[in-house]
Amino acid sequence: MLDSFTIRRIQSLMNGYIREKVPAPLRTMVKLTYVMNNDELILTEERPAGERFQWDVLPIARFHWEGEQWKVYARDESSSWNAVDMIEPCPDFEELLEQVERDETGVFWRK
């Protein structure tokens, strides 16, 4: 289980990342959000749905703290989370977030 200091640090990092990733003028068309529970963080992208005031939510990446390191997962076509083998588990959350941002495997971001 993550300690409260680590949780606050990751929340601060994610809030800054989201502010930088989506410029203010675009936030009516796309939002990045995350949910953090215990030893897991799920990064999502939201876009306006067909219905007014509704947003479609697309999970982007799942970060899971396992055995003193973070592991990254991506969703497949059947909406199952699978480990991303090209990204080695690492104790540094920020390093893995950077790898998801670069998306060298092409599994996270819409083209």
MDTraj code that builds the backbone (N, CA, C; nanometers):
import mdtraj as md
import numpy as np

residues = "MET LEU ASP SER PHE THR ILE ARG ARG ILE GLN SER LEU MET ASN GLY TYR ILE ARG GLU LYS VAL PRO ALA PRO LEU ARG THR MET VAL LYS LEU THR TYR VAL MET ASN ASN ASP GLU LEU ILE LEU THR GLU GLU ARG PRO ALA GLY GLU ARG PHE GLN TRP ASP VAL LEU PRO ILE ALA ARG PHE HIS TRP GLU GLY GLU GLN TRP LYS VAL TYR ALA ARG ASP GLU SER SER SER TRP ASN ALA VAL ASP MET ILE GLU PRO CYS PRO ASP PHE GLU GLU LEU LEU GLU GLN VAL GLU ARG ASP GLU THR GLY VAL PHE TRP ARG LYS".split()
xyz = np.array([
    [0.0852, -0.1179, 0.0000],
    [0.0000, 0.0000, 0.0000],
    [0.0896, 0.1240, 0.0000],
    [0.0512, 0.2222, -0.0777],
    [0.1288, 0.3452, -0.0875],
    [0.1045, 0.4333, 0.0352],
    [0.2084, 0.5024, 0.0790],
    [0.1935, 0.5935, 0.1918],
    [0.1316, 0.7249, 0.1451],
    [0.0805, 0.8043, 0.2389],
    [0.0079, 0.9268, 0.2044],
    [0.0978, 1.0292, 0.1353],
    [0.2259, 1.0353, 0.1705],
    [0.3176, 1.1286, 0.1048],
    [0.3312, 1.0939, -0.0436],
    [0.3489, 0.9663, -0.0735],
    [0.3630, 0.9209, -0.2124],
    [0.2347, 0.9472, -0.2905],
    [0.1217, 0.9225, -0.2291],
    [-0.0063, 0.9476, -0.2962],
    [-0.0201, 1.0954, -0.3303],
    [0.0098, 1.1841, -0.2355],
    [-0.0002, 1.3287, -0.2618],
    [0.0980, 1.3708, -0.3706],
    [0.2181, 1.3144, -0.3703],
    [0.3177, 1.3464, -0.4728],
    [0.2683, 1.3062, -0.6115],
    [0.2108, 1.1875, -0.6228],
    [0.1600, 1.1400, -0.7515],
    [0.0406, 1.2244, -0.7960],
    [-0.0478, 1.2599, -0.7043],
    [-0.1615, 1.3450, -0.7392],
    [-0.1133, 1.4806, -0.7908],
    [-0.0143, 1.5376, -0.7257],
    [0.0412, 1.6653, -0.7697],
    [0.1038, 1.6524, -0.9087],
    [0.1778, 1.5470, -0.9301],
    [0.2395, 1.5202, -1.0600],
    [0.1328, 1.5044, -1.1684],
    [0.0282, 1.4277, -1.1403],
    [-0.0777, 1.4051, -1.2386],
    [-0.1546, 1.5332, -1.2684],
    [-0.1828, 1.6137, -1.1676],
    [-0.2552, 1.7392, -1.1901],
    [-0.1744, 1.8330, -1.2796],
    [-0.0442, 1.8403, -1.2575],
    [0.0428, 1.9213, -1.3430],
    [0.0506, 1.8654, -1.4837],
    [0.0611, 1.7353, -1.4962],
    [0.0670, 1.6695, -1.6275],
    [-0.0591, 1.7000, -1.7081],
    [-0.1742, 1.6879, -1.6445],
    [-0.3013, 1.7112, -1.7125],
    [-0.3130, 1.8567, -1.7569],
    [-0.2718, 1.9504, -1.6729],
    [-0.2759, 2.0924, -1.7109],
    [-0.1897, 2.1203, -1.8326],
    [-0.0730, 2.0571, -1.8398],
    [0.0188, 2.0785, -1.9515],
    [-0.0240, 2.0033, -2.0772],
    [-0.0801, 1.8868, -2.0614],
    [-0.1141, 1.8014, -2.1757],
    [-0.2292, 1.8593, -2.2581],
    [-0.3302, 1.9119, -2.1902],
    [-0.4479, 1.9638, -2.2598],
    [-0.4548, 2.1149, -2.2384],
    [-0.4237, 2.1934, -2.3424],
    [-0.4310, 2.3393, -2.3296],
    [-0.5733, 2.3847, -2.2951],
    [-0.5848, 2.4926, -2.2195],
    [-0.7141, 2.5429, -2.1726],
    [-0.8175, 2.5571, -2.2842],
    [-0.7830, 2.6114, -2.4024],
    [-0.8853, 2.6270, -2.5067],
    [-0.9446, 2.4942, -2.5565],
    [-0.8752, 2.3834, -2.5360],
    [-0.9234, 2.2533, -2.5842],
    [-1.0018, 2.1754, -2.4799],
    [-1.0088, 2.2244, -2.3575],
    [-1.0689, 2.1469, -2.2479],
    [-1.2202, 2.1283, -2.2604],
    [-1.2834, 2.1989, -2.3529],
    [-1.4249, 2.1737, -2.3780],
    [-1.4440, 2.0580, -2.4749],
    [-1.3339, 2.0156, -2.5401],
    [-1.3404, 1.9070, -2.6378],
    [-1.2764, 1.7777, -2.5880],
    [-1.1815, 1.7903, -2.4962],
    [-1.1136, 1.6720, -2.4429],
    [-1.0637, 1.7029, -2.3023],
    [-1.0772, 1.6036, -2.2153],
    [-1.0273, 1.6158, -2.0786],
    [-0.9459, 1.4913, -2.0465],
    [-0.8415, 1.5092, -1.9712],
    [-0.7718, 1.3960, -1.9121],
    [-0.8096, 1.3944, -1.7655],
    [-0.8368, 1.2766, -1.7147],
    [-0.8689, 1.2593, -1.5743],
    [-0.7977, 1.1346, -1.5242],
    [-0.7995, 1.1167, -1.3950],
    [-0.7440, 0.9937, -1.3381],
    [-0.8204, 0.9592, -1.2120],
    [-0.8164, 0.8314, -1.1790],
    [-0.8738, 0.7811, -1.0557],
    [-0.7636, 0.7024, -0.9862],
    [-0.7426, 0.7340, -0.8601],
    [-0.6396, 0.6645, -0.7837],
    [-0.7058, 0.5937, -0.6664],
    [-0.6883, 0.4625, -0.6602],
    [-0.7404, 0.3805, -0.5519],
    [-0.6301, 0.2881, -0.5024],
    [-0.6013, 0.2984, -0.3739],
    [-0.5000, 0.2128, -0.3119],
    [-0.3702, 0.2144, -0.3912],
    [-0.3369, 0.1035, -0.4567],
    [-0.2097, 0.0895, -0.5275],
    [-0.2258, 0.0981, -0.6790],
    [-0.3257, 0.1721, -0.7244],
    [-0.3560, 0.1763, -0.8664],
    [-0.3983, 0.3171, -0.9084],
    [-0.3572, 0.3545, -1.0297],
    [-0.4010, 0.4797, -1.0893],
    [-0.4424, 0.4496, -1.2324],
    [-0.5609, 0.4955, -1.2709],
    [-0.6083, 0.4774, -1.4081],
    [-0.6231, 0.6145, -1.4712],
    [-0.5508, 0.6347, -1.5804],
    [-0.5549, 0.7578, -1.6583],
    [-0.6606, 0.7412, -1.7671],
    [-0.7504, 0.8407, -1.7798],
    [-0.8559, 0.8326, -1.8799],
    [-0.8613, 0.9595, -1.9635],
    [-0.9181, 0.9447, -2.0813],
    [-0.9463, 1.0573, -2.1691],
    [-1.0981, 1.0659, -2.1809],
    [-1.1507, 1.1882, -2.1729],
    [-1.2942, 1.2088, -2.1854],
    [-1.3206, 1.3046, -2.3007],
    [-1.4250, 1.2723, -2.3784],
    [-1.4677, 1.3562, -2.4903],
    [-1.6189, 1.3703, -2.4834],
    [-1.6721, 1.4819, -2.5346],
    [-1.8175, 1.5003, -2.5305],
    [-1.8904, 1.3852, -2.5998],
    [-1.9960, 1.3398, -2.5359],
    [-2.0784, 1.2323, -2.5931],
    [-2.1887, 1.2946, -2.6786],
    [-2.2670, 1.2106, -2.7395],
    [-2.3767, 1.2591, -2.8222],
    [-2.4822, 1.3345, -2.7422],
    [-2.4995, 1.2960, -2.6162],
    [-2.5985, 1.3623, -2.5321],
    [-2.5375, 1.4833, -2.4628],
    [-2.6174, 1.5846, -2.4481],
    [-2.5717, 1.7085, -2.3852],
    [-2.5261, 1.6828, -2.2417],
    [-2.4165, 1.7440, -2.2050],
    [-2.3582, 1.7371, -2.0710],
    [-2.3067, 1.5980, -2.0344],
    [-2.2912, 1.5101, -2.1304],
    [-2.2368, 1.3769, -2.1064],
    [-2.0996, 1.3651, -2.1716],
    [-2.0136, 1.2848, -2.1133],
    [-1.8788, 1.2626, -2.1656],
    [-1.8561, 1.1138, -2.1823],
    [-1.7938, 1.0752, -2.2944],
    [-1.7484, 0.9380, -2.3144],
    [-1.6121, 0.9255, -2.2484],
    [-1.5924, 0.8166, -2.1751],
    [-1.4681, 0.7943, -2.1031],
    [-1.3915, 0.6804, -2.1690],
    [-1.2662, 0.7080, -2.2050],
    [-1.1796, 0.6078, -2.2657],
    [-1.0592, 0.5857, -2.1753],
    [-1.0477, 0.4687, -2.1124],
    [-0.9288, 0.4412, -2.0315],
    [-0.8035, 0.4387, -2.1194],
    [-0.7000, 0.5074, -2.0740],
    [-0.5750, 0.5168, -2.1498],
    [-0.4710, 0.4183, -2.0961],
    [-0.4429, 0.4280, -1.9664],
    [-0.3378, 0.3458, -1.9066],
    [-0.3716, 0.3169, -1.7613],
    [-0.3250, 0.2035, -1.7167],
    [-0.3396, 0.1638, -1.5761],
    [-0.2001, 0.1461, -1.5189],
    [-0.1740, 0.2137, -1.4081],
    [-0.0471, 0.2015, -1.3365],
    [-0.0768, 0.1259, -1.2075],
    [-0.0034, 0.0185, -1.1822],
    [-0.0294, -0.0616, -1.0624],
    [0.0999, -0.0835, -0.9853],
    [0.0958, -0.0537, -0.8555],
    [0.2109, -0.0723, -0.7666],
    [0.2144, -0.2185, -0.7256],
    [0.3171, -0.2901, -0.7714],
    [0.3308, -0.4336, -0.7454],
    [0.4724, -0.4637, -0.6997],
    [0.4868, -0.5157, -0.5802],
    [0.6184, -0.5596, -0.5334],
    [0.7238, -0.4510, -0.5371],
    [0.6919, -0.3329, -0.4863],
    [0.7856, -0.2198, -0.4760],
    [0.8196, -0.1540, -0.6096],
    [0.7345, -0.1732, -0.7109],
    [0.7550, -0.1040, -0.8374],
    [0.6213, -0.0885, -0.9105],
    [0.6184, 0.0071, -1.0010],
    [0.5000, 0.0319, -1.0824],
    [0.5053, -0.0532, -1.2082],
    [0.3905, -0.1005, -1.2488],
    [0.3772, -0.1746, -1.3736],
    [0.2672, -0.1061, -1.4548],
    [0.2837, -0.0996, -1.5869],
    [0.1897, -0.0307, -1.6742],
    [0.1084, -0.1318, -1.7551],
    [-0.0216, -0.1012, -1.7659],
    [-0.1144, -0.1850, -1.8410],
    [-0.1870, -0.0999, -1.9438],
    [-0.2276, -0.1625, -2.0543],
    [-0.3073, -0.0972, -2.1584],
    [-0.4289, -0.1852, -2.1861],
    [-0.5349, -0.1226, -2.2375],
    [-0.6564, -0.1973, -2.2709],
    [-0.6437, -0.2567, -2.4097],
    [-0.6970, -0.3772, -2.4257],
    [-0.6999, -0.4387, -2.5584],
    [-0.8391, -0.4209, -2.6200],
    [-0.8608, -0.4821, -2.7348],
    [-0.9872, -0.4677, -2.8070],
    [-1.1067, -0.5172, -2.7273],
    [-1.0854, -0.6115, -2.6368],
    [-1.1956, -0.6652, -2.5564],
    [-1.2061, -0.5957, -2.4202],
    [-1.1390, -0.4806, -2.4067],
    [-1.1428, -0.3981, -2.2850],
    [-1.0789, -0.4645, -2.1632],
    [-0.9885, -0.5571, -2.1861],
    [-0.9130, -0.6193, -2.0768],
    [-0.7807, -0.5461, -2.0600],
    [-0.7358, -0.5347, -1.9360],
    [-0.6053, -0.4736, -1.9101],
    [-0.4964, -0.5774, -1.9289],
    [-0.3946, -0.5432, -2.0085],
    [-0.2796, -0.6309, -2.0313],
    [-0.1515, -0.5547, -2.0020],
    [-0.0559, -0.6233, -1.9405],
    [0.0734, -0.5613, -1.9126],
    [0.1392, -0.5204, -2.0440],
    [0.2024, -0.4034, -2.0432],
    [0.2757, -0.3557, -2.1606],
    [0.4195, -0.4033, -2.1443],
    [0.4541, -0.5081, -2.2170],
    [0.5852, -0.5715, -2.2011],
    [0.7015, -0.4814, -2.2412],
    [0.6755, -0.3861, -2.3310],
    [0.7821, -0.2972, -2.3775],
    [0.8216, -0.1933, -2.2712],
    [0.7404, -0.1802, -2.1669],
    [0.7709, -0.0862, -2.0587],
    [0.8034, -0.1684, -1.9340],
    [0.9290, -0.1644, -1.8958],
    [0.9747, -0.2401, -1.7796],
    [0.9191, -0.1812, -1.6502],
    [0.8755, -0.2658, -1.5557],
    [0.8326, -0.2143, -1.4254],
    [0.9437, -0.1304, -1.3627],
    [0.9022, -0.0291, -1.2868],
    [0.9987, 0.0667, -1.2333],
    [0.9428, 0.1266, -1.1034],
    [1.0279, 0.1554, -1.0055],
    [0.9792, 0.2183, -0.8826],
    [0.9458, 0.3665, -0.8985],
    [0.9879, 0.4283, -1.0097],
    [0.9667, 0.5711, -1.0330],
    [0.8424, 0.5928, -1.1197],
    [0.7318, 0.6357, -1.0582],
    [0.6066, 0.6579, -1.1300],
    [0.6242, 0.7568, -1.2448],
    [0.6958, 0.8649, -1.2198],
    [0.7131, 0.9695, -1.3205],
    [0.7805, 0.9160, -1.4471],
    [0.8771, 0.8278, -1.4305],
    [0.9450, 0.7691, -1.5467],
    [0.8472, 0.6893, -1.6329],
    [0.7579, 0.6150, -1.5682],
    [0.6605, 0.5370, -1.6446],
    [0.5564, 0.6266, -1.7102],
    [0.5165, 0.7337, -1.6420],
    [0.4233, 0.8290, -1.7025],
    [0.4848, 0.8894, -1.8291],
    [0.6132, 0.9203, -1.8246],
    [0.6821, 0.9742, -1.9428],
    [0.6809, 0.8740, -2.0577],
    [0.6969, 0.7455, -2.0262],
    [0.6946, 0.6437, -2.1316],
    [0.5551, 0.6285, -2.1922],
    [0.4528, 0.6407, -2.1087],
    [0.3159, 0.6376, -2.1603],
    [0.2927, 0.7588, -2.2501],
    [0.3414, 0.8744, -2.2084],
    [0.3271, 0.9969, -2.2880],
    [0.3939, 0.9811, -2.4250],
    [0.5148, 0.9258, -2.4283],
    [0.5851, 0.9050, -2.5563],
    [0.5154, 0.7991, -2.6409],
    [0.4571, 0.6998, -2.5776],
    [0.3796, 0.5932, -2.6422],
    [0.4532, 0.5301, -2.7596],
    [0.5736, 0.4876, -2.7364],
    [0.6534, 0.4237, -2.8427],
    [0.5912, 0.2929, -2.8907],
    [0.5056, 0.2312, -2.8103],
    [0.4413, 0.1065, -2.8503],
    [0.3117, 0.1311, -2.9274],
    [0.2590, 0.2538, -2.9236],
    [0.1371, 0.2869, -2.9967],
    [0.0107, 0.2266, -2.9387],
    [0.0090, 0.1976, -2.8091],
    [-0.1080, 0.1338, -2.7504],
    [-0.1933, 0.2259, -2.6623],
    [-0.1472, 0.3478, -2.6374],
    [-0.2180, 0.4327, -2.5425],
    [-0.3027, 0.5430, -2.6048],
    [-0.2464, 0.6185, -2.6966],
    [-0.3119, 0.7397, -2.7458],
    [-0.3771, 0.7196, -2.8803],
    [-0.4944, 0.7803, -2.8982],
    [-0.5637, 0.7771, -3.0272],
    [-0.4805, 0.8504, -3.1314],
    [-0.4832, 0.8032, -3.2501],
    [-0.4112, 0.8685, -3.3602],
    [-0.5062, 0.9526, -3.4407],
])
top = md.Topology()
chain = top.add_chain()
for i, resn in enumerate(residues, 1):
    res = top.add_residue(resn, chain, resSeq=i)
    for name in ("N", "CA", "C"):
        top.add_atom(name, md.element.get_by_symbol(name[0]), res)
traj = md.Trajectory(xyz[None], top)
